[in-house]
Amino acid sequence: MPLFNPRELRATLPFDKRVLGVDPGSKTIGLALTDVSLMLASPYGSVKRRKMSEVVVDLGKIVRQQNVGALVTGLPLSLDGSFGPAARAAQDWIGEISNRLDLPACCWDERLSSSAVNRFLIQDADMTRKRRAEVVDKMAAAYMLQAWLDATIITE
């Protein structure tokens, strides 16, 4: 299944489906979910980064349990906005997951999402380093997914 343009993905979603935000890290994959009205993204959890087949099983369970109709994954563009090897790898990775789960997907710029979340957790939530490590992946996924929701809102 080819990757969608972000706005096209939102326009093709069925009315009662949620979107799973996926922020792939080298060790942990942060996850976030939208509500069915596609207005709010919330942190959901994380899964360990393992073999593709194992990750697909984990994500497949969440897709079925949470009535997910599409995937939005973080795209790690370079700070200058260029499309480097990390972005290509992320695009290929979510394309394979999209195919295996038979779900439409798109990529969304995630530059500085983890930095913004860490800054918030340090300054505003006053979290310890250990506690931040436990929540930063899923919160970065929610940050990225909310940005996608806000940028692709459909007005009539």
Backbone bond lengths (Angstrom), bond angles and torsions (degrees), N, CA, C in turn:
res aa  C-N    CA-C-N  psi(-1)  N-CA   C-N-CA  omega(-1)  CA-C   N-CA-C  phi
1 M - - - 1.453 - - 1.528 108.03 -
2 P 1.318 118.70 126.51 1.461 120.38 -179.00 1.533 110.84 -70.83
3 L 1.326 116.34 154.53 1.455 120.00 176.26 1.522 109.35 -74.37
4 F 1.309 116.01 144.09 1.455 122.61 -177.67 1.521 111.26 -91.62
5 N 1.304 115.63 158.03 1.451 123.19 164.70 1.538 105.52 -67.72
6 P 1.336 119.74 141.75 1.468 120.84 -176.68 1.526 115.14 -53.86
7 R 1.341 117.69 -42.73 1.466 119.56 -179.69 1.532 111.80 -71.14
8 E 1.327 116.01 -37.61 1.469 119.69 178.12 1.527 110.74 -64.17
9 L 1.318 116.56 -39.15 1.465 119.56 179.06 1.517 110.29 -59.34
10 R 1.307 116.25 -47.76 1.473 119.09 -179.08 1.525 111.27 -62.96
11 A 1.300 117.21 -39.68 1.465 120.92 -178.84 1.523 112.52 -66.96
12 T 1.329 117.61 -25.08 1.470 120.18 -177.80 1.527 113.56 -91.55
13 L 1.332 117.99 -5.63 1.462 120.07 -176.79 1.525 111.96 -69.86
14 P 1.318 117.42 134.58 1.470 120.17 173.41 1.528 110.05 -63.77
15 F 1.292 116.87 156.22 1.459 124.22 -173.88 1.533 113.78 -57.08
16 D 1.300 118.16 -39.52 1.472 121.20 -170.74 1.528 114.64 -100.24
17 K 1.307 118.42 16.03 1.466 121.95 -176.18 1.522 112.00 -102.01
18 R 1.321 114.50 152.08 1.455 122.26 175.59 1.529 109.16 -103.51
19 V 1.318 116.10 167.02 1.460 121.64 177.09 1.524 107.98 -115.97
20 L 1.326 115.44 135.71 1.450 121.77 176.97 1.524 108.55 -98.68
21 G 1.313 116.39 119.91 1.458 121.76 174.98 1.515 109.21 -88.10
22 V 1.319 116.26 132.87 1.460 121.99 -175.31 1.528 108.40 -126.33
23 D 1.334 115.70 119.35 1.459 120.95 179.35 1.522 108.06 -115.05
24 P 1.345 117.34 92.73 1.464 119.94 -174.25 1.528 112.50 -76.43
25 G 1.319 115.02 119.58 1.453 121.01 173.55 1.516 109.10 -106.03
26 S 1.302 116.94 177.31 1.463 119.96 -178.45 1.529 112.11 -72.22
27 K 1.344 117.90 -28.03 1.468 121.01 -179.95 1.525 113.05 -116.12
28 T 1.316 116.19 -32.44 1.464 121.47 -174.82 1.524 109.78 -132.42
29 I 1.320 115.49 144.30 1.462 122.42 176.67 1.519 107.35 -108.88
30 G 1.325 116.49 111.90 1.457 121.01 178.24 1.513 110.54 -78.22
31 L 1.342 115.95 143.34 1.458 121.52 -177.35 1.525 111.30 -128.85
32 A 1.315 115.15 143.26 1.459 122.13 176.03 1.520 108.19 -140.84
33 L 1.320 116.57 156.64 1.470 122.02 179.09 1.519 110.47 -128.79
34 T 1.313 115.21 146.38 1.463 120.10 170.87 1.519 108.22 -88.30
35 D 1.323 115.33 165.94 1.457 120.03 166.62 1.530 106.95 -81.54
36 V 1.340 117.89 170.16 1.464 119.73 -176.88 1.532 112.41 -70.14
37 S 1.324 117.79 -19.33 1.465 119.54 178.01 1.533 112.02 -83.48
38 L 1.332 116.70 -2.82 1.467 123.12 178.73 1.530 112.20 57.39
39 M 1.331 115.08 44.56 1.455 120.75 177.15 1.526 112.67 -113.14
40 L 1.336 116.95 -29.77 1.457 120.57 -171.65 1.523 111.35 -134.19
41 A 1.318 116.07 134.24 1.467 122.43 173.82 1.520 108.23 -104.86
42 S 1.319 115.60 136.27 1.463 121.16 179.43 1.515 109.80 -127.96
43 P 1.345 116.70 145.36 1.459 119.03 174.33 1.522 109.53 -58.89
44 Y 1.318 116.89 140.16 1.463 120.82 -179.46 1.524 112.02 -115.32
45 G 1.298 117.98 -47.71 1.462 121.17 -177.78 1.506 110.37 166.99
46 S 1.304 115.38 -158.73 1.458 120.04 177.65 1.523 109.01 -152.55
47 V 1.315 114.82 159.19 1.463 121.94 174.44 1.525 107.25 -130.80
48 K 1.305 114.98 152.92 1.462 119.46 177.92 1.513 110.14 -71.11
49 R 1.306 116.05 143.86 1.468 121.25 175.71 1.528 106.85 -78.84
50 R 1.332 115.97 117.32 1.458 122.29 -178.77 1.515 108.35 -137.99
51 K 1.319 115.61 -159.16 1.463 120.11 175.78 1.521 109.27 -57.38
52 M 1.322 115.01 147.61 1.461 121.04 -179.02 1.526 111.21 -52.84
53 S 1.324 117.93 -45.97 1.469 121.17 -177.35 1.530 111.83 -59.98
54 E 1.318 117.57 -36.39 1.464 121.22 179.80 1.527 111.07 -72.98
55 V 1.312 116.99 -40.49 1.460 120.87 177.84 1.527 110.09 -63.93
56 V 1.327 116.61 -40.32 1.472 120.67 179.66 1.535 110.43 -62.81
57 V 1.313 117.52 -39.16 1.473 120.60 177.10 1.527 109.66 -61.90
58 D 1.332 116.82 -47.92 1.472 120.38 179.50 1.523 111.50 -59.85
59 L 1.325 116.71 -48.31 1.462 120.25 -178.76 1.525 111.41 -67.34
60 G 1.328 117.00 -36.31 1.462 120.84 178.35 1.524 112.25 -59.87
61 K 1.317 116.63 -39.44 1.474 120.62 177.41 1.524 110.48 -62.60
62 I 1.315 116.07 -44.73 1.469 120.52 179.82 1.521 110.37 -64.88
63 V 1.320 117.07 -42.11 1.466 121.82 179.57 1.526 110.36 -57.71
64 R 1.316 116.73 -45.40 1.473 120.32 -179.74 1.527 111.63 -70.23
65 Q 1.315 117.58 -45.24 1.467 121.29 -177.46 1.528 112.52 -66.02
66 Q 1.318 116.85 -34.56 1.467 120.63 -172.86 1.532 114.02 -105.07
67 N 1.317 117.64 7.42 1.462 121.68 177.30 1.537 111.86 57.36
68 V 1.321 114.67 51.67 1.466 121.69 -177.42 1.524 110.03 -84.96
69 G 1.328 115.88 135.02 1.454 120.87 -179.66 1.523 114.26 -112.44
70 A 1.339 117.49 -7.15 1.474 120.16 -178.99 1.524 109.44 -164.28
71 L 1.329 114.12 163.37 1.459 122.14 178.71 1.521 109.53 -121.37
72 V 1.323 115.67 140.12 1.462 121.50 171.28 1.518 105.81 -126.00
73 T 1.311 116.62 123.13 1.464 120.24 -178.47 1.516 111.44 -115.37
74 G 1.319 114.20 150.72 1.449 119.85 177.19 1.516 111.45 -69.07
75 L 1.307 115.76 137.32 1.462 122.59 178.83 1.526 107.73 -113.01
76 P 1.342 117.17 108.93 1.464 120.10 -176.00 1.536 113.10 -80.38
77 L 1.316 115.33 76.31 1.462 119.77 175.70 1.524 109.15 -67.57
78 S 1.300 116.39 157.36 1.462 120.65 174.75 1.526 108.38 -66.99
79 L 1.325 117.23 160.42 1.463 119.83 -178.33 1.518 113.09 -58.09
80 D 1.332 117.56 -28.47 1.464 120.37 177.84 1.525 112.71 -84.42
81 G 1.345 116.78 3.80 1.455 121.43 178.37 1.511 114.71 89.96
82 S 1.319 117.43 -0.68 1.465 119.48 -178.62 1.530 111.24 -77.01
83 F 1.307 114.70 157.83 1.456 124.40 -175.97 1.527 108.18 -98.14
84 G 1.336 116.81 100.25 1.459 121.07 -176.68 1.515 113.08 -103.21
85 P 1.320 117.38 -167.56 1.465 122.50 -178.48 1.533 113.82 -60.21
86 A 1.336 117.34 -37.31 1.470 120.00 179.68 1.527 110.59 -65.86
87 A 1.317 117.33 -38.89 1.467 120.97 178.19 1.525 110.65 -66.72
88 R 1.320 117.22 -42.11 1.467 121.54 177.91 1.534 110.15 -61.60
89 A 1.326 116.99 -43.88 1.465 121.13 179.99 1.524 110.76 -63.44
90 A 1.330 117.62 -42.75 1.467 121.22 178.87 1.525 110.74 -64.10
91 Q 1.320 116.58 -40.72 1.464 121.33 179.32 1.533 110.89 -64.52
92 D 1.306 117.02 -44.77 1.466 120.95 177.84 1.524 111.39 -63.95
93 W 1.326 116.28 -40.52 1.468 122.47 -178.55 1.530 110.91 -62.83
94 I 1.336 117.22 -50.02 1.469 118.90 -178.73 1.524 110.52 -70.78
95 G 1.326 117.93 -30.00 1.463 120.08 175.56 1.525 111.28 -61.58
96 E 1.317 116.33 -41.43 1.465 120.77 178.42 1.530 110.84 -67.25
97 I 1.317 117.48 -42.42 1.470 120.33 177.93 1.520 110.05 -64.43
98 S 1.317 117.05 -42.64 1.462 121.96 177.81 1.528 110.59 -57.09
99 N 1.319 116.56 -44.83 1.471 120.69 178.82 1.513 111.39 -63.92
100 R 1.310 116.98 -46.68 1.466 120.56 -176.78 1.525 112.68 -67.15
101 L 1.332 117.13 -33.42 1.469 120.43 179.11 1.527 112.12 -92.59
102 D 1.326 116.74 -5.35 1.462 122.25 -177.69 1.529 111.44 54.14
103 L 1.329 114.47 48.79 1.461 121.93 179.48 1.522 109.66 -126.98
104 P 1.322 117.67 141.32 1.462 119.13 174.65 1.527 109.70 -68.51
105 A 1.322 116.03 151.03 1.453 121.17 -178.51 1.516 111.00 -148.24
106 C 1.320 115.58 159.77 1.458 121.75 171.49 1.515 108.44 -146.07
107 C 1.308 115.46 166.92 1.456 122.35 177.59 1.524 108.50 -107.87
108 W 1.346 115.20 149.00 1.451 120.55 178.56 1.525 109.07 -137.99
109 D 1.296 115.70 137.36 1.468 122.61 -178.92 1.531 110.59 -53.77
110 E 1.324 115.98 123.34 1.459 120.32 -179.81 1.523 112.51 -114.00
111 R 1.315 117.08 13.36 1.468 118.99 -178.13 1.521 111.27 -51.41
112 L 1.290 114.63 129.09 1.461 123.72 174.56 1.529 114.98 67.75
113 S 1.338 119.29 9.05 1.458 119.57 179.26 1.526 111.12 -63.41
114 S 1.328 117.68 -45.09 1.469 119.95 178.84 1.523 110.82 -65.09
115 S 1.319 116.99 -38.22 1.468 120.35 178.44 1.527 110.85 -63.79
116 A 1.324 116.78 -44.06 1.465 120.88 179.92 1.524 110.66 -63.53
117 V 1.314 117.02 -42.43 1.461 120.89 179.74 1.523 110.16 -66.51
118 N 1.327 117.77 -45.30 1.466 120.44 178.39 1.533 111.36 -59.89
119 R 1.312 116.35 -42.81 1.468 120.64 178.77 1.531 110.22 -60.00
120 F 1.326 116.63 -43.98 1.462 120.84 178.04 1.525 111.04 -62.20
121 L 1.329 116.23 -46.20 1.460 120.03 -177.00 1.529 112.44 -65.53
122 I 1.320 116.65 -30.69 1.466 120.22 178.87 1.526 110.56 -79.39
123 Q 1.334 116.58 -50.55 1.465 120.47 -172.99 1.526 113.14 -78.46
124 D 1.320 117.04 -47.15 1.459 120.00 -172.12 1.528 113.58 -95.01
125 A 1.322 117.12 -35.91 1.461 119.42 -177.81 1.525 112.12 -98.01
126 D 1.339 117.40 -10.18 1.459 122.87 178.04 1.529 112.03 49.07
127 M 1.331 116.23 49.77 1.466 121.48 -178.72 1.518 111.73 -88.96
128 T 1.311 115.11 149.31 1.454 120.47 174.58 1.524 109.61 -70.98
129 R 1.317 116.05 161.64 1.462 121.24 179.36 1.535 110.56 -59.27
130 K 1.309 117.40 -42.08 1.474 121.29 -179.42 1.532 110.89 -62.87
131 R 1.306 117.11 -46.17 1.471 120.82 -179.37 1.532 110.37 -66.39
132 R 1.338 117.59 -38.81 1.468 120.65 177.31 1.516 110.67 -59.89
133 A 1.331 117.01 -42.30 1.463 121.00 -179.61 1.523 111.17 -60.74
134 E 1.332 116.93 -30.40 1.466 121.17 -179.34 1.522 113.08 -74.43
135 V 1.330 117.02 -28.05 1.466 119.46 -172.92 1.525 115.44 -114.85
136 V 1.329 118.26 -14.40 1.460 119.80 -171.16 1.526 112.75 -62.32
137 D 1.322 119.29 -37.67 1.466 120.58 -177.09 1.523 112.26 -64.42
138 K 1.321 117.11 -47.31 1.469 119.33 -179.27 1.529 111.41 -71.15
139 M 1.334 117.16 -32.32 1.461 119.07 177.38 1.529 111.35 -72.03
140 A 1.323 117.45 -36.06 1.470 120.33 175.86 1.523 109.82 -65.36
141 A 1.340 117.12 -37.26 1.472 120.47 176.65 1.522 110.17 -63.48
142 A 1.332 117.20 -41.47 1.466 120.71 178.95 1.533 111.08 -67.10
143 Y 1.316 117.00 -39.13 1.467 122.30 177.76 1.526 110.20 -60.11
144 M 1.323 115.70 -47.61 1.467 121.54 179.72 1.532 110.50 -65.34
145 L 1.328 117.23 -44.66 1.467 121.07 -178.06 1.533 110.81 -66.26
146 Q 1.325 117.59 -38.62 1.464 120.13 177.68 1.524 110.57 -64.45
147 A 1.325 117.41 -38.38 1.464 120.80 176.77 1.516 110.46 -60.88
148 W 1.347 116.79 -41.39 1.470 120.71 177.06 1.522 110.43 -63.16
149 L 1.336 116.94 -46.15 1.474 120.35 178.77 1.529 111.20 -57.83
150 D 1.320 116.01 -47.90 1.470 120.03 -177.44 1.522 112.18 -64.37
151 A 1.310 117.52 -37.23 1.466 121.33 -177.06 1.522 112.92 -78.34
152 T 1.311 117.23 -21.97 1.472 119.57 -175.25 1.514 113.43 -111.84
153 I 1.318 117.10 13.51 1.465 119.56 -178.94 1.523 110.48 -54.80
154 I 1.297 115.08 137.45 1.468 121.16 -178.41 1.517 108.26 -99.62
155 T 1.329 115.81 119.85 1.464 120.35 177.64 1.516 108.30 -107.17
156 E 1.281 114.19 146.08 1.468 118.80 -178.28 1.492 112.34 -106.90
